[in-house]
Amino acid sequence: MDLLIATRSAGKTREIGALFAGSPFTPVFPDALGLERRPEERDLETGATYAAHAIAKARYFAGRSDLPVAADDSGIEVDALGGAPGVHSARWAGAAGRGEGEEGVEAANNALLLERLRGVSPERRTARYRCVMAFVAAPDADPLVVEGMCEGWVLDVARGTGGFGYDPLFWSLDLGMTFGEAPDDAKQRVSHRGRAVRALIEVLRRQLDR
């Protein structure tokens, strides 16, 4: 069963594609289907919650294809910042980094996170990654929503070059290293996105078995 994954992020494409390996579902992505990027896609992440963003993206891409769609929205929540950047994680630095590609935006976001946490003691830098995934069989279908989360804290210097986003700054309690240092399979085992994708696969499997 083909399943359209509503993301254009290179990092998410790589991780989600790997997470569906061995499942009954074959992930396909917008670019591979020839679905060109449209300006209105930026408006899909203007809601107040991860679920609102994920559902909006799933419905939008279901409307542009004849496939069922899964979409995620995720972010890092830092306790010392009142849960920020949260749902704003992907574009937290605003205009900074735009025009420089995905890596430039990520670098700007990481720099802003370090700036906001300057002088904050290590014990107060606790944080978590959260991922919400939504599935719709058609644009007007009721969504299925699942969530995954992992705990850690934010370091004051990046470690490792793996992963993407805030991964080099996020020290995983499960792994005892940053996601930037972790091998892909180790990160996938404990990450917020890994847990959310596995939860979604399990829900969809049960539906297929009915």
N, C-alpha and C positions, 0 to 999 in steps of 0.2 A: 504494500500500500504506500503510494507516494504521499509525502507530507511536506507541504511548503513551510519553510521556516522563515518567518518574517524579520529578517535582519540583513543588513548590508555590512555589518562589522566583520572585518577579516578575522579578528580574534574569536568572536562568537561563532562564526561559520566553522572555523577549525574545531573548536571545542564541541559544539553541538553535533556536528557531523560525526565526530568520534564517539560521542555518547550514545548515539542511536545504532551504532554497529552491533549486529547480532540481534536486533529487535525485529518485529514484524514490519517496521516502518522504514521507508527509504527517504531520508531527508533531501529535499531539493531547495534551491535558494533563488531569490528573485533574479539575480543577474544571469544565472544559468537558463532561466526561462525566458530571457529577453525582456523582462519587465524593467523598463528604464526608470531611473530615479526621477521623481516628480517633486516640484517645490512643496506641494501640500504634505509631503511625508514629514517635514519638520514640525508640522502642527499636530502630529499624532502623539507627541510627548508634552502636552501642555496641561495634563490633568494633575490631580493632587496626590495620587497614589500609584504604586507600581502596577496594581491590578488594572487601574483605569488605562494606563499606557499600554499594557500588554493586550488588553481586550481591544483597544482602538486599533492597534497595529494588526492584530489577527483579523478583525472585521474588514479593515481596509484592503489587505492583501487577498482575502477571500473574495472580495468584490472585483479584484483584478485577475482572478484565475478561476479555474473550475476545480480546484483542489481544496481539501481540508487544510487548515493553517494552524500552526503553533507559533506563538510569539512570546518573547520574554522581555521583562524590564527588571533591571537590577541596579544595585548601588551599594555604596559603603556608608555605614552609619557610625559616626564617631561620638561617643558619649560626652566627651568634653565640649563638643560643639553642638550639643542638644540634638544629636541625631543627624546633623548635616554631614555631608552634602545630600545624602538620601536620594530621593527621586531626581534630584538635580545633578547627580554624580557625573553623567556623561558630558554635560556642558557647564560644569560649575564655574569654570574660569571665564565664562561669557565670551566676549570677542577675542580674548587672548588665545592664540594658537590657531584661529580660523585661517584658512587659506594655506595652512602648512600640512594638511593631511591629517590622518588619524593619529599618527605619532606625535605631531605637534600639539594637537589638542590634549592628548594624554599627558605630555610633558608639562603643559600649562596647568592642568588640573592637579598634578602631583606637586608642582611648585606652590600652588595656592594652599594645598593641604598642609604642607610643611610650614608655610608662613603663618597660617592660622593656629598651628600647634606649637609655635616657637615659645619656649619657656614652660610648656606644660610638662609636668613630671611624668615619668614612664607609667606609674600606676594609674594615672588618670587618662591614659591614651587608649583605653579599651575601645574596641570597635567590632563590628560584624559586617559581613557581606550578606545581603539578602537578594534572592531572585524569586520573582513571581512569573509563572508561565500560564498562558491562556491558550485554550484550544477551541476552535469553532469549526464545525463541519460545513458551514455555509455562512454568508454574511449576516443573515438574520437569525442564526441558530443561537440557542442559549450557550454561553461559554462554560467550559470546564476550567477551573482555576486551581493551581497547586503552588506550593511555596517551598523553597529550600533556604537554609541559613547556615552560616558557620561563624564561629567566634574567634577573636584574636585581639591584636592591638596594632597601633601604627608606630613604626619605628621613626627615628629622627634622621635616618639616612637610608637610601635605597640599597637593597641587597638582591642581587641576581638580575638576570636579563630575560628570564622566561615570562610566560603569561602576557598579560596586557592590562591596560587601565592602571589601577592602583596596586597591582600585584607585588611590585618590588618593595612597597612600603608596608604591606599587610603581613604581619607575623601570625601564622596559623597555630592556634593552640593544639590542633589535632596533629600537626606535622612537626612542630618544633623548628620551623624555618619559614621564610617568606614564600608566598606563592611564586614570586619571581625566581626563587632558588629551587623550587620543587620540580621533580620530573613530572611530565604531563600526566602519567597514569596515577601518580600519588595525588596530585592536585584534583584530578577528576573524581577520585574516590571520596574526598571530603568537602569539596567546594560547594558553595551555595547553588551554582548552576548544575553541577553534577547531581546533587540531591533533588533539585526541582525536575530535571529531565527524567531521572529514574522514577520519580513519583508520577509524572505524567504518563510515561510508558506503562506503568503498572495499571493506572486507571483505564487507559485505552485498551490494554490487553483484556481486562475484565469485560469491557464492552464488547470486544470482538468475540469473546467466549460465550456470550449470552445466547 
